[in-house]
Amino acid sequence: SLNEYLADNRYIEGFQPSQADTTVIHSLSSAPSAQHTHALRWYNHIKSYGKSITSLPGGKKDSSAFSETSKSSPAKA
């Protein structure tokens, strides 16, 4: 799940926020619930970038590129 993945990883790819984070956050319908602490921490951190999220480094990818991470809904995060 997304929460489990983010327990050991700060970002979706690499060591800094990137377009991979943008792709996954846009695939979520809402913020993860409070019980999913790692996913919620990541979500709030990425959302803190506001409109500048579109200028994060990295190439844009389709959400299917992150099927194991992005298919988790916030309820299952």
TAKALIN-V222977 format. One record per pair of residues at least 6 apart in sequence whose ideal C-beta (glycine too) atoms are under 7 Angstrom apart, sorted by the first residue. I is the first residue (numbers start at 1). J is the second residue. D is the distance in whole Angstrom. If there is no record, write none. Layout:
I/J/D
I/J/D
This chain:
1/72/5
1/76/6
1/77/6
2/39/5
2/69/6
2/72/4
2/77/4
3/32/7
3/36/4
3/38/5
3/39/4
3/77/5
5/69/5
6/38/4
6/39/5
6/42/5
7/38/5
11/17/6
11/18/7
11/21/6
12/20/4
12/21/5
12/24/5
12/66/6
12/69/6
13/20/4
17/46/6
17/49/7
17/56/5
18/56/5
18/57/5
18/58/4
19/56/6
19/58/4
19/59/6
19/60/5
19/61/7
20/58/6
20/61/7
20/66/7
21/46/5
21/56/7
22/53/5
22/54/7
22/56/6
23/60/7
23/61/5
23/63/5
23/66/6
24/63/7
24/66/5
24/69/6
24/70/5
25/43/7
25/46/5
27/63/4
27/70/4
28/74/6
29/73/7
29/74/7
30/74/5
31/40/6
31/43/5
31/74/6
32/39/4
32/40/5
32/43/6
32/74/4
32/77/4
33/74/6
33/75/7
34/40/6
36/77/4
39/77/4
46/53/7
49/56/7
63/70/5
